[in-house]
C-alpha cells in the first residue's frame, strides 16, 4: 500500500486485507488521515471501543472535523476497565464538534468499522470502508492477532451504511 500516492486509489483497484500484528497498522491511520484532508471527502463515520492513549485515530477524526467534514462517532461505553477512557475520548471529540452517539441499552456494539463518503468524479458519493476484528488502537495492533479489510466494494459499503443508519437512529427496522 505504500507504493500508492493515495489509499483511495489503492482501494479502487483492490480490496486490502491486513493481518495484525504481521502487517503495519499505518494504513488504517493513513486511511483516516487522508480522509481528514481530502477535499472530496464529505463525511466520516466510525465506531470506537478501545482506542490508544493519545490516539492517532481520534486525532485524525478531530482534524477531519476541523477541515469541515461531517464526522459521526458511535462510542461503545461498555468496555471492561476502559469505560472512563471511552467517555474521556468521547468528551474530547464532542468538544471538537464531532457528533457522538453513545451505547445502545441492551446492545453491545463490538464492531470496529469506519465509513468514508467521498465525492467521486461523477459528482456522486463513493463509499470507502474499513472493517476489523481488532480495536481502533495502533498500540494493541502490535500485540494482538486481528484482521482488517479496506474496501470500496459496493455490497460491503451499502451494508455498512445500513449499520450506521441503525446506530444513528435505532427506530429503523
LUMTIPA-40664 format. One line per field, with one value per residue: residue number from 0; chain; x, y, z of N, C-alpha, C, O in turn. Coordinates in Angstrom, 3 decimals. Layout:
N
resi NUM_...
chain A_...
n.u X_...
n.v Y_...
n.w Z_...
ca.u X_...
ca.v Y_...
ca.w Z_...
c.u X_...
c.v Y_...
c.w Z_...
o.u X_...
o.v Y_...
o.w Z_...
This chain:
173
resi 0_1_2_3_4_5_6_7_8_9_10_11_12_13_14_15_16_17_18_19_20_21_22_23_24_25_26_27_28_29_30_31_32_33_34_35_36_37_38_39_40_41_42_43_44_45_46_47_48_49_50_51_52_53_54_55_56_57_58_59_60_61_62_63_64_65_66_67_68_69_70_71_72_73_74_75_76_77_78_79_80_81_82_83_84_85_86_87_88_89_90_91_92_93_94_95_96_97_98_99_100_101_102_103_104_105_106_107_108_109_110_111_112_113_114_115_116_117_118_119_120_121_122_123_124_125_126_127_128_129_130_131_132_133_134_135_136_137_138_139_140_141_142_143_144_145_146_147_148_149_150_151_152_153_154_155_156_157_158_159_160_161_162_163_164_165_166_167_168_169_170_171_172
chain A_A_A_A_A_A_A_A_A_A_A_A_A_A_A_A_A_A_A_A_A_A_A_A_A_A_A_A_A_A_A_A_A_A_A_A_A_A_A_A_A_A_A_A_A_A_A_A_A_A_A_A_A_A_A_A_A_A_A_A_A_A_A_A_A_A_A_A_A_A_A_A_A_A_A_A_A_A_A_A_A_A_A_A_A_A_A_A_A_A_A_A_A_A_A_A_A_A_A_A_A_A_A_A_A_A_A_A_A_A_A_A_A_A_A_A_A_A_A_A_A_A_A_A_A_A_A_A_A_A_A_A_A_A_A_A_A_A_A_A_A_A_A_A_A_A_A_A_A_A_A_A_A_A_A_A_A_A_A_A_A_A_A_A_A_A_A_A_A_A_A_A_A
n.u 0.809_2.076_3.165_1.334_0.123_-2.205_-4.442_-7.100_-7.076_-5.670_-7.554_-9.595_-8.625_-8.202_-9.395_-8.051_-6.593_-5.558_-3.317_-2.899_-0.600_1.187_1.196_1.695_-0.016_-0.243_-1.594_-4.286_-4.387_-3.463_-5.581_-7.673_-6.403_-5.925_-8.564_-9.301_-8.033_-8.580_-10.128_-12.353_-13.668_-16.578_-17.811_-17.307_-17.751_-17.619_-16.987_-16.105_-14.272_-12.116_-9.553_-6.186_-4.027_-3.481_-4.465_-3.976_-6.038_-8.293_-7.230_-7.061_-9.790_-10.662_-9.158_-10.339_-12.889_-12.156_-11.390_-13.747_-15.307_-18.124_-18.450_-19.161_-19.284_-19.754_-19.730_-18.926_-19.537_-19.418_-16.848_-14.885_-12.967_-12.190_-14.091_-14.029_-11.954_-13.062_-15.250_-13.878_-12.471_-14.676_-15.763_-13.717_-13.787_-16.406_-16.254_-14.701_-16.522_-17.506_-20.064_-21.380_-22.478_-23.777_-23.535_-25.995_-28.679_-28.871_-27.616_-24.502_-22.118_-19.692_-18.356_-15.727_-15.507_-15.356_-16.532_-16.146_-17.324_-17.087_-16.856_-17.197_-15.698_-17.851_-19.611_-21.083_-21.509_-18.982_-18.279_-16.015_-14.520_-13.513_-13.142_-12.859_-11.531_-10.206_-9.383_-9.682_-6.907_-3.728_-1.643_-2.269_-2.588_-0.137_0.221_-1.926_-3.555_-5.318_-7.648_-8.056_-10.006_-9.770_-11.847_-13.776_-15.919_-19.146_-21.235_-20.351_-19.967_-22.564_-23.951_-22.621_-23.395_-26.069_-25.730_-24.651_-26.795_-28.683_-27.352_-27.353_-30.044_-32.039_-34.680_-35.119_-35.964
n.v -1.211_1.146_1.978_3.407_6.636_7.536_6.225_5.861_5.548_3.111_1.451_1.522_-0.047_-2.577_-4.715_-4.673_-6.786_-6.816_-8.108_-8.119_-8.652_-8.746_-7.201_-3.708_-1.195_1.217_1.741_1.950_4.198_5.986_5.874_7.210_9.659_10.580_10.831_12.891_15.133_15.209_17.028_16.078_14.383_14.108_13.124_11.222_8.261_6.327_3.655_3.462_1.832_0.773_2.825_3.933_5.500_8.969_8.887_8.278_7.822_9.138_11.714_12.053_12.070_14.360_16.258_15.949_17.003_19.649_20.355_20.696_18.457_16.288_14.496_11.559_9.636_6.576_5.635_2.979_2.543_0.560_-1.190_-3.291_-2.137_0.051_2.012_4.647_5.811_5.607_7.349_9.745_10.139_10.408_12.768_14.585_14.445_15.313_17.929_18.967_19.200_16.979_14.683_12.678_9.477_7.522_4.320_1.772_0.876_-2.423_-3.546_-4.466_-2.949_-4.142_-3.797_-2.812_-0.416_1.759_4.306_6.134_8.790_10.000_12.411_11.458_11.411_11.655_13.299_11.981_10.332_8.251_5.371_4.310_1.797_0.532_-2.417_-4.363_-6.889_-6.141_-3.482_0.113_0.873_1.723_0.916_-1.588_-3.088_-4.015_-6.135_-8.014_-10.601_-9.789_-8.951_-6.800_-5.078_-3.132_-1.541_-0.663_-1.861_-2.078_-3.679_-4.264_-1.661_-0.634_-2.224_-1.493_1.169_0.790_-0.280_1.934_3.704_2.503_2.660_5.401_5.993_4.277_3.558_2.580_-0.239
n.w 0.000_0.437_-1.900_-3.326_-4.135_-3.093_-0.752_-1.304_-4.060_-4.216_-2.965_-4.802_-6.781_-5.627_-2.957_0.325_2.556_5.828_8.209_11.484_14.125_12.039_9.738_9.229_11.142_10.065_7.503_8.293_9.921_8.032_6.188_7.571_8.069_5.433_4.626_6.306_5.237_2.527_0.001_-1.342_0.343_2.209_4.475_7.492_9.240_12.159_14.510_17.944_20.438_22.147_22.303_21.600_24.041_23.558_20.923_17.487_15.768_16.889_16.775_13.981_13.337_14.679_13.295_10.795_11.298_11.891_9.370_8.072_7.557_7.938_10.814_12.478_15.373_16.856_20.117_22.024_25.215_27.141_28.156_29.601_32.203_30.676_30.502_31.536_30.019_27.442_27.696_28.173_25.737_24.082_25.095_24.449_21.638_21.170_22.131_20.129_18.158_16.928_16.124_18.553_19.369_21.867_23.604_23.004_24.966_26.206_24.050_22.870_21.009_19.190_16.923_14.780_12.800_9.942_7.825_4.937_3.113_-0.048_-2.599_-5.894_-9.200_-10.856_-9.650_-7.727_-4.553_-3.320_-1.484_1.038_3.000_6.223_7.966_10.882_13.070_15.254_17.606_17.204_17.613_17.636_19.239_20.562_18.296_17.639_19.243_19.364_17.494_14.742_12.103_9.308_6.886_4.056_1.843_-1.074_-2.087_-3.373_-2.313_0.259_1.354_1.162_2.953_5.276_5.445_6.154_8.720_10.082_9.709_11.381_13.886_14.208_14.288_16.045_15.674_13.222_11.240
ca.u 0.000_2.933_3.558_0.270_0.116_-3.474_-5.061_-8.372_-6.705_-5.345_-8.789_-10.399_-8.037_-8.311_-9.615_-6.783_-6.725_-4.407_-3.227_-2.123_0.460_2.158_1.243_1.677_-1.315_-0.159_-2.641_-5.548_-4.210_-3.371_-6.942_-8.417_-5.697_-6.223_-9.964_-9.376_-7.517_-9.022_-11.260_-13.508_-14.353_-17.656_-18.301_-16.645_-18.493_-16.831_-17.295_-14.941_-14.455_-10.907_-8.549_-4.888_-3.758_-3.018_-4.867_-3.850_-7.368_-9.082_-6.641_-7.478_-11.207_-10.738_-8.646_-11.374_-13.914_-11.565_-11.318_-15.085_-16.003_-19.133_-17.877_-20.033_-18.603_-20.519_-18.829_-19.397_-19.008_-19.193_-15.581_-14.349_-11.812_-11.894_-15.254_-13.632_-11.183_-14.007_-16.008_-12.974_-12.261_-15.942_-15.860_-12.745_-14.291_-17.610_-15.784_-14.171_-17.646_-17.877_-21.327_-21.127_-23.622_-23.321_-24.030_-27.424_-29.016_-29.224_-26.879_-23.090_-21.610_-18.281_-17.849_-14.673_-15.817_-15.301_-17.091_-15.787_-18.112_-16.240_-17.410_-16.453_-15.548_-19.169_-20.348_-21.832_-20.696_-18.431_-18.017_-14.809_-14.764_-12.561_-13.810_-11.783_-11.806_-9.474_-9.821_-9.025_-5.862_-2.451_-0.723_-2.583_-2.474_1.198_0.246_-2.991_-3.824_-6.598_-7.711_-8.745_-10.275_-10.008_-12.610_-14.822_-16.905_-20.491_-22.041_-19.858_-20.226_-24.008_-24.309_-22.065_-24.284_-27.241_-25.320_-24.572_-28.158_-29.305_-26.687_-27.744_-31.498_-32.428_-36.086_-35.153_-36.035
ca.v 0.000_2.327_2.390_4.234_8.009_7.705_4.972_5.749_4.983_1.701_0.745_1.413_-1.123_-3.855_-4.773_-4.926_-7.476_-6.594_-9.085_-7.542_-7.643_-9.047_-6.014_-2.439_-0.545_2.521_2.012_2.329_5.600_6.731_5.929_8.283_10.928_11.015_11.262_14.159_16.267_15.141_17.947_15.361_13.659_14.889_12.584_10.056_7.633_5.246_3.189_3.454_0.944_0.950_3.497_4.108_6.810_9.911_8.128_8.833_7.697_10.259_12.939_12.148_12.441_15.771_17.028_15.915_17.974_20.979_20.593_20.871_17.198_15.831_13.333_10.916_8.538_5.787_5.227_1.911_2.879_-0.660_-1.830_-3.618_-1.368_1.192_2.886_6.036_6.262_5.778_8.575_10.887_10.349_10.929_14.173_15.334_14.532_16.153_19.302_19.368_19.357_15.687_14.126_11.463_8.637_6.621_2.946_1.477_-0.012_-3.797_-3.992_-4.095_-2.798_-4.519_-3.626_-1.823_-0.071_3.166_4.548_7.447_9.152_10.894_12.794_10.849_12.282_11.794_14.070_11.123_9.920_6.906_4.976_3.538_1.199_-0.280_-3.332_-5.032_-7.680_-5.518_-2.164_1.241_1.123_1.459_0.281_-3.009_-3.765_-4.618_-7.255_-8.995_-11.072_-9.315_-8.764_-5.596_-5.030_-1.841_-1.878_0.243_-2.736_-1.507_-4.540_-4.075_-0.301_-0.409_-2.874_-0.663_2.334_0.352_-0.393_3.292_4.240_1.978_3.223_6.803_6.079_2.913_3.264_1.926_-1.711
ca.w 0.000_0.499_-3.260_-3.889_-3.633_-2.382_-0.312_-2.021_-5.358_-3.982_-2.644_-6.016_-7.580_-4.919_-1.518_1.007_3.835_6.694_9.294_12.577_14.094_10.977_8.883_9.937_11.340_9.400_6.504_8.942_10.304_6.764_5.647_8.239_7.841_4.063_4.621_7.032_4.464_1.135_-0.214_-1.887_1.425_2.814_5.752_8.075_10.330_12.737_15.864_18.827_21.581_22.962_21.481_22.249_24.645_22.524_19.735_16.131_15.167_17.404_16.212_12.567_13.310_15.078_12.154_9.759_11.693_11.708_7.925_7.530_7.280_8.893_11.484_13.456_16.055_17.825_21.187_22.916_26.530_27.914_27.827_30.913_32.662_29.803_30.393_31.778_28.855_26.332_27.948_28.013_24.310_23.539_25.527_23.646_20.262_21.184_22.292_18.817_17.239_16.343_16.620_19.331_19.725_22.924_23.653_22.938_26.078_25.859_22.862_22.885_19.648_19.243_15.566_14.554_11.415_9.526_6.502_4.416_1.938_-0.841_-3.888_-6.996_-10.368_-11.489_-8.644_-6.811_-3.419_-3.335_-0.102_1.329_4.302_6.977_8.889_11.601_14.272_16.357_18.036_16.546_18.596_16.992_20.195_20.743_16.998_17.605_20.184_19.170_16.128_14.236_10.660_8.875_5.458_3.418_0.649_-1.556_-2.711_-3.160_-1.433_1.627_1.833_1.331_4.228_6.337_5.550_6.925_10.125_10.641_9.763_12.597_15.063_14.328_14.524_16.403_15.361_11.908_11.299
c.u 0.846_3.351_2.512_0.317_-1.153_-4.024_-6.410_-8.140_-6.416_-6.607_-9.690_-9.886_-8.269_-8.845_-8.270_-7.057_-5.426_-4.465_-2.293_-1.759_1.471_2.280_1.213_0.249_-1.367_-1.224_-3.984_-5.494_-4.158_-4.750_-7.705_-7.729_-5.948_-7.654_-10.096_-8.954_-7.994_-10.224_-12.502_-14.288_-15.348_-17.974_-17.489_-17.522_-17.642_-17.403_-15.998_-15.252_-13.294_-9.852_-7.274_-4.834_-3.128_-3.259_-4.707_-5.196_-8.236_-8.543_-7.045_-8.931_-11.396_-10.233_-9.659_-12.455_-13.402_-11.498_-12.690_-15.833_-17.084_-18.582_-18.851_-19.296_-19.568_-19.525_-19.508_-18.733_-18.630_-17.939_-14.870_-13.012_-11.492_-13.065_-14.861_-12.878_-12.106_-14.802_-15.144_-12.714_-13.526_-16.097_-14.923_-13.256_-15.522_-17.234_-15.237_-15.277_-18.087_-19.193_-21.017_-22.448_-23.097_-24.022_-25.546_-27.746_-29.434_-28.486_-25.437_-22.587_-20.104_-17.634_-16.769_-14.756_-15.661_-15.829_-16.751_-16.601_-17.390_-16.910_-16.554_-16.398_-16.880_-20.134_-21.360_-20.917_-20.237_-18.045_-16.787_-14.943_-13.520_-13.376_-12.730_-12.293_-11.129_-10.089_-9.163_-7.915_-4.518_-1.436_-1.003_-2.538_-1.114_1.270_-0.728_-3.152_-5.239_-6.498_-8.474_-8.899_-10.527_-10.681_-13.506_-15.856_-18.309_-21.359_-21.644_-20.225_-21.721_-24.504_-23.811_-22.895_-25.525_-26.917_-25.280_-25.937_-28.850_-28.676_-27.095_-29.227_-32.025_-33.895_-36.202_-35.214_-35.418
c.v 1.267_2.810_3.287_5.634_8.301_6.339_4.770_5.131_3.486_0.886_0.595_0.296_-2.501_-3.651_-5.118_-5.548_-7.284_-7.590_-8.510_-8.636_-7.831_-7.913_-4.783_-1.916_0.810_2.750_2.432_3.807_6.474_6.907_7.103_9.642_11.453_11.529_12.640_15.347_16.287_16.060_17.269_14.597_14.585_14.433_11.365_9.568_6.485_4.821_3.208_2.607_1.092_1.581_3.692_5.439_7.708_9.312_8.890_8.792_8.877_11.574_13.128_12.594_13.907_16.656_17.066_16.950_19.404_21.362_20.611_19.604_16.969_14.537_12.847_9.718_7.881_5.278_4.157_2.149_1.617_-1.385_-2.085_-2.918_-0.149_2.164_4.352_6.586_6.505_7.070_9.820_11.181_10.913_12.406_15.059_15.521_15.434_17.629_19.854_19.515_18.081_15.215_12.782_10.769_7.622_5.267_2.855_0.520_-1.397_-4.350_-3.531_-4.096_-3.000_-4.373_-2.556_-1.463_1.429_3.241_5.989_7.675_10.273_11.182_12.172_11.805_12.516_12.551_13.253_10.778_8.477_6.585_4.080_3.035_0.548_-1.103_-4.155_-5.865_-7.059_-4.206_-1.105_1.711_0.726_0.795_-1.216_-3.789_-4.432_-5.881_-8.372_-9.374_-10.654_-9.150_-7.478_-5.618_-3.589_-2.137_-0.723_-0.566_-2.235_-2.361_-4.339_-2.690_-0.022_-1.075_-2.042_0.606_1.980_0.219_0.997_3.963_3.778_2.591_4.675_6.977_4.674_2.588_2.596_0.415_-2.303
c.w 0.000_-0.885_-3.918_-3.280_-2.839_-1.995_-0.998_-3.403_-5.220_-3.731_-3.865_-6.925_-6.964_-3.515_-0.897_2.370_4.609_7.841_10.368_13.572_12.953_9.962_9.770_10.063_10.632_8.327_7.107_9.333_9.052_6.135_6.257_8.086_6.432_3.962_5.272_6.177_3.014_0.924_-0.785_-0.807_2.087_4.240_6.162_9.220_10.856_14.084_16.653_20.039_22.561_22.058_22.294_22.985_23.575_21.141_18.421_15.420_15.594_16.835_14.757_12.467_13.693_13.944_11.020_10.057_11.501_10.232_7.258_7.164_8.332_9.499_12.544_14.046_17.030_18.855_22.031_24.261_27.301_27.421_29.147_31.162_31.800_29.669_30.540_30.565_27.659_26.482_27.777_26.537_23.662_23.874_24.692_22.222_20.185_21.299_20.967_17.772_16.546_16.958_17.289_19.617_20.732_22.827_23.583_24.079_25.574_24.648_22.981_21.449_19.699_17.869_15.536_13.088_11.183_8.100_6.108_3.152_1.213_-2.173_-4.988_-8.170_-11.082_-10.580_-7.852_-5.650_-3.625_-1.901_-0.017_2.765_4.900_7.965_9.572_12.763_15.484_16.767_17.170_17.481_18.004_17.924_20.328_19.433_16.847_18.458_19.837_17.710_15.736_12.732_10.371_7.364_5.045_2.084_0.224_-2.351_-2.356_-2.247_0.027_2.140_1.988_2.618_5.410_6.534_6.367_8.408_10.758_10.689_11.039_13.853_15.295_14.634_14.776_16.143_13.999_12.076_10.073
o.u 0.377_3.838_2.781_0.522_-1.173_-4.066_-6.817_-8.919_-6.880_-6.730_-10.465_-10.636_-8.504_-8.760_-7.443_-7.673_-4.338_-5.536_-1.079_-2.597_2.495_3.350_0.759_-0.590_-2.408_-1.732_-4.732_-6.439_-4.735_-5.055_-8.311_-8.403_-6.162_-7.922_-10.907_-9.459_-7.823_-11.243_-13.595_-15.436_-15.014_-18.353_-17.042_-17.974_-17.018_-18.192_-14.920_-16.350_-13.502_-9.327_-7.291_-5.510_-2.322_-2.355_-5.228_-5.471_-8.846_-9.322_-7.341_-9.271_-12.206_-10.824_-9.821_-12.882_-14.128_-11.545_-12.791_-16.884_-16.958_-18.283_-19.306_-18.752_-20.126_-18.580_-20.532_-17.524_-17.638_-17.963_-14.311_-12.054_-10.602_-13.036_-15.303_-13.139_-11.951_-15.004_-15.624_-12.733_-13.454_-16.515_-15.304_-13.171_-15.664_-17.831_-15.301_-15.012_-18.952_-19.404_-20.465_-23.413_-22.099_-24.975_-26.269_-27.146_-30.236_-28.705_-25.174_-22.629_-19.353_-16.490_-16.889_-14.154_-15.812_-15.596_-17.032_-16.576_-17.120_-17.470_-15.335_-16.987_-17.015_-21.350_-22.364_-19.698_-21.004_-17.536_-16.551_-15.419_-12.620_-14.196_-11.786_-13.337_-11.444_-11.186_-8.189_-7.979_-4.206_-0.477_-0.085_-2.458_-0.953_2.258_-0.402_-2.915_-6.223_-5.411_-9.408_-8.030_-11.386_-10.149_-13.937_-16.576_-18.618_-22.148_-22.497_-20.743_-22.110_-25.382_-24.501_-23.076_-25.980_-27.737_-25.817_-26.214_-29.525_-29.388_-27.174_-29.626_-32.410_-34.318_-37.271_-34.574_-35.378
o.v 2.335_3.931_3.870_5.799_9.209_5.417_3.635_4.291_2.688_-0.237_-0.358_-0.239_-3.476_-2.559_-5.780_-4.925_-7.558_-7.876_-8.426_-9.500_-7.149_-7.695_-4.827_-2.163_1.465_3.868_3.188_4.560_7.561_7.975_7.896_10.666_12.652_12.531_13.459_16.454_17.299_15.895_17.831_14.212_15.703_15.234_10.582_10.350_5.760_5.535_2.997_2.659_1.504_0.929_3.624_6.395_7.237_9.249_9.993_9.633_9.538_12.449_14.247_13.407_14.610_17.699_18.092_17.684_20.267_22.542_20.550_19.668_17.409_13.590_13.614_8.889_8.535_4.568_4.403_1.977_1.605_-2.093_-1.161_-3.097_0.623_3.047_5.200_7.709_7.495_7.798_10.843_12.341_11.789_13.199_16.155_16.614_16.222_18.479_21.058_19.908_18.112_15.336_11.875_11.397_6.946_5.097_3.740_-0.552_-1.526_-5.497_-2.343_-5.118_-2.152_-4.783_-1.520_-2.119_2.244_2.349_6.932_6.858_11.337_10.282_12.341_12.885_13.481_12.441_13.779_10.914_7.612_7.448_3.223_3.757_0.090_-0.565_-4.600_-5.584_-7.414_-3.856_-1.391_2.797_-0.459_0.180_-2.029_-5.017_-5.323_-6.614_-9.549_-8.568_-11.106_-9.200_-7.115_-6.116_-2.910_-2.901_0.085_-0.016_-1.999_-1.817_-4.256_-2.560_0.753_-0.539_-1.907_1.062_2.782_0.566_1.205_4.720_4.565_2.992_5.129_8.005_3.968_1.454_2.094_-0.139_-3.525
o.w -0.394_-1.028_-4.968_-2.077_-2.008_-2.809_-1.244_-3.853_-6.035_-4.220_-3.951_-7.741_-7.678_-2.953_-1.524_3.234_4.103_8.376_10.186_13.829_12.913_9.395_10.913_9.197_10.606_8.232_6.487_9.099_9.016_5.604_5.538_7.985_6.252_3.300_4.840_6.367_2.334_1.596_-0.716_-1.025_2.479_5.095_5.324_10.056_10.081_14.702_16.097_20.593_23.702_21.155_23.523_22.604_22.773_20.307_18.258_14.563_14.754_16.455_14.339_11.608_13.088_13.666_10.360_9.166_11.007_9.885_6.033_6.527_9.475_8.773_13.393_13.315_17.911_18.510_22.668_24.417_28.030_26.414_29.737_30.411_32.155_28.813_29.765_30.133_26.945_25.510_27.289_26.126_22.800_23.031_24.280_21.663_19.250_20.638_20.715_16.636_15.671_18.165_16.667_20.053_20.483_22.068_24.039_24.159_24.649_24.260_23.170_20.763_20.181_17.675_16.189_12.237_12.093_7.284_6.847_2.232_1.770_-2.799_-5.008_-8.131_-11.834_-10.738_-7.370_-5.748_-4.048_-1.185_-0.868_3.641_4.196_8.709_8.920_13.352_16.620_16.331_16.474_18.057_17.884_17.458_20.220_19.449_16.013_18.407_19.994_16.810_16.322_12.157_11.085_6.649_5.608_1.279_1.047_-3.184_-1.188_-1.474_0.911_3.250_2.862_3.294_6.420_7.662_7.182_9.258_11.846_11.620_11.704_14.774_16.437_15.182_13.844_16.368_13.651_12.970_9.931
